[in-house]
């Protein structure tokens, strides 16, 4: 038995009896702390008095490498702190080495995205022989070409898009305006929609909105999300797709291609560049997965 084990039993009895913790909470403490004790045993630590801040930090680093979530890491550190606090209070150690160990920061969830090949299949899904298909193809192309929010896409007006200079005016959060470049395929798809489909959808009605329905109204966010879901299934994309995934894909693919972070920030309409930096993490994560999968010495 580990020489550290008796103190662990003392702690678990303390939280069960003195703190009155539920049994599942006690078991969770036990799992976290047994893993910690195993770590200290591997390091050859013979007594709690010999544990320092360095050993605790090394254990937290092990948890990161094992793939534990930031929430699980924080829970483990909480258990370790409680244990050392009790040992110090009971005068079993001269100090508390966990005192200056910082809690792991909760990680931001990385946005999921489509591969370039999946985007190509999605863009090709609408039937451009129909007016609605031409509209949908133009909307998908513009969304992927510009990284607009879906609310910005459906609220575009005719005068917001200049197909000659290939620039559009987006109105973002707080009605803040920004100019966003439009790629050639998106401009061409929009031109085809305007030349043939829009008037047929309107059937003589008048509208200032760029993307319209046969009732003469603008397409809603919910309506576009349903269309996107249908086209994703047609394209053979099995997982759930949202308009925001195309925005994520736009940003990540741009940065992967070498685009400047500040330029991508401006195109997305982010007030703070730290919001945009999440996409650099996505790109690095994707690159790491590819390396682990294909490199012979990964």
Buried (B, 14 or more C-beta within 10 A) or exposed (E): EBEBEEBBEBBBEBBBEEEEBEEEBBEBBBEBBBBBBBBBBEEEBEEBEBBEEEBBBEBBEBBEEEEBEBEBBBBBBBBBBBBBBBBBEEEBBEEBBBEEBEEBEEEEEBBBBBEEEBBEBBBEBBEBEEBBBBBBBBBBBBBBBBBBBBBBBBBBBEEBBEBEEBBBBBBBEEEEEBEBBBBEBBBBBBEBBBEEBBEEBBEEEEBEBBBBBEEBEBBEBEBBBEBBBBBBEBBEBEEEBBBBBBBBBBBBBBBBEEBEBEEBBBBBBBEEEEEBBBBBBBBEEBEEEEEEEEEEEE
